[in-house]
Amino acid sequence: MTDTYLRSLGFAPTAYGPKASQATFARAWRYQYGHLAKDGTPLFIEHPLGIDSCRLSAVAAPLTQQDIFAEISLHDRPKLEATIRDFYALHGGMGVLVMPAGAPAFRPFHRAE
C-alpha cells in the first residue's frame, strides 16, 4: 500500500507537517478515513514498525487486540476495500466528514507595546 493509494480510498495521514506521510511511510504510518461512521465511530489504519500487515481500528493507536477491527496484509487491496465497507455497514453506514487536522500555524512571539 502506498500513500497515494490510501489517499485515493479516502484516508489522510494523522500527522501533518513537511512530508509527514512520506518521511516515515516505509517504516510506520497512521491514517484516518475521511468520514466518521453514522454512529460517530472513526476509522484508522496503521502500519506498525516491522510488521508486514496493517491494522484497522476505531482508535488512533490500538494497544490491545480487542481495539483492532481487522488486520490485513499490506498487499491485499481487495480485502482492505471490503473491510472498509464492512466497517461502515457494522456502524450504520457512512456519516459526517471528518475535518482534517491542519498544520499548526506559525505564530512568532509578538510583544505588546
C-alpha positions as CSV (number, residue, x, y, z in Angstrom):
1,M,0.0,0.0,0.0
2,T,1.2,3.5,-0.8
3,D,0.4,7.0,0.4
4,T,-1.3,7.7,-3.0
5,Y,-3.4,4.6,-2.8
6,L,-4.6,5.2,0.8
7,R,-5.5,8.8,-0.1
8,S,-7.4,7.6,-3.2
9,L,-9.6,5.5,-0.8
10,G,-10.3,8.5,1.4
11,F,-7.7,8.3,4.1
12,A,-5.5,11.1,5.2
13,P,-2.4,11.0,7.4
14,T,-2.9,11.8,11.1
15,A,0.4,13.7,11.3
16,Y,0.8,16.8,9.3
17,G,3.8,18.8,8.5
18,P,6.6,18.9,6.0
19,K,6.4,15.5,4.3
20,A,4.7,13.9,7.3
21,S,3.5,10.8,5.5
22,Q,6.3,10.4,3.0
23,A,9.1,10.7,5.5
24,T,8.2,7.6,7.5
25,F,5.9,5.7,5.2
26,A,8.3,2.8,4.7
27,R,8.7,2.3,8.4
28,A,5.4,3.1,10.1
29,W,2.3,5.2,9.4
30,R,-1.2,6.0,10.6
31,Y,-4.1,7.4,8.6
32,Q,-7.7,8.3,9.4
33,Y,-10.6,7.8,7.0
34,G,-12.3,11.0,5.8
35,H,-15.7,10.2,7.2
36,L,-17.0,9.0,10.6
37,A,-19.4,6.2,10.7
38,K,-23.1,7.1,11.2
39,D,-22.7,6.2,14.9
40,G,-19.7,8.6,15.2
41,T,-17.0,6.0,15.2
42,P,-13.8,7.0,13.4
43,L,-11.7,4.5,11.2
44,F,-8.0,4.5,11.4
45,I,-5.5,2.4,9.5
46,E,-1.9,2.0,10.7
47,H,1.2,0.0,9.8
48,P,3.2,-0.7,12.9
49,L,7.0,-1.0,12.8
50,G,8.4,-4.2,11.4
51,I,5.1,-5.9,10.8
52,D,4.0,-6.9,7.2
53,S,0.4,-6.0,7.8
54,C,-1.8,-3.1,8.6
55,R,-4.5,-2.7,11.3
56,L,-7.9,-1.1,11.1
57,S,-9.2,0.3,14.3
58,A,-11.6,2.8,15.8
59,V,-8.8,4.2,18.0
60,A,-5.7,6.1,16.7
61,A,-3.2,3.8,18.4
62,P,-4.7,0.5,19.3
63,L,-3.0,-1.2,22.3
64,T,-5.0,-4.3,22.6
65,Q,-6.3,-6.9,20.2
66,Q,-9.9,-6.0,21.0
67,D,-9.2,-2.4,19.7
68,I,-8.4,-3.8,16.3
69,F,-11.3,-4.3,13.8
70,A,-9.2,-6.1,11.2
71,E,-5.6,-7.0,10.4
72,I,-4.8,-7.2,6.7
73,S,-1.7,-7.9,4.6
74,L,0.0,-4.8,3.3
75,H,-0.5,-6.1,-0.3
76,D,-4.2,-7.3,-0.1
77,R,-6.0,-4.3,-1.5
78,P,-9.3,-6.1,-2.3
79,K,-9.6,-7.3,1.3
80,L,-8.8,-3.8,2.6
81,E,-11.6,-2.3,0.5
82,A,-14.0,-5.0,1.6
83,T,-13.1,-4.5,5.2
84,I,-13.7,-0.7,4.9
85,R,-17.2,-1.5,3.5
86,D,-17.8,-4.0,6.3
87,F,-16.7,-1.5,9.0
88,Y,-19.2,1.1,7.8
89,A,-22.0,-1.5,7.4
90,L,-21.4,-2.6,11.0
91,H,-21.6,1.0,12.2
92,G,-24.8,2.1,10.4
93,G,-23.2,3.5,7.2
94,M,-21.0,6.4,6.4
95,G,-21.6,9.6,8.4
96,V,-20.2,13.1,8.5
97,L,-17.0,14.3,7.0
98,V,-14.0,14.5,9.4
99,M,-12.4,17.9,9.5
100,P,-8.8,17.4,8.6
101,A,-6.3,18.5,11.2
102,G,-4.3,21.3,9.7
103,A,-0.7,22.1,10.4
104,P,-0.3,24.4,13.3
105,A,0.1,28.0,12.2
106,F,3.4,29.6,12.8
107,R,2.9,32.4,15.2
108,P,6.1,34.2,16.2
109,F,6.2,35.9,19.5
110,H,4.9,39.5,19.4
111,R,5.5,41.9,22.2
112,A,2.5,44.0,23.0
113,E,3.5,47.7,23.0
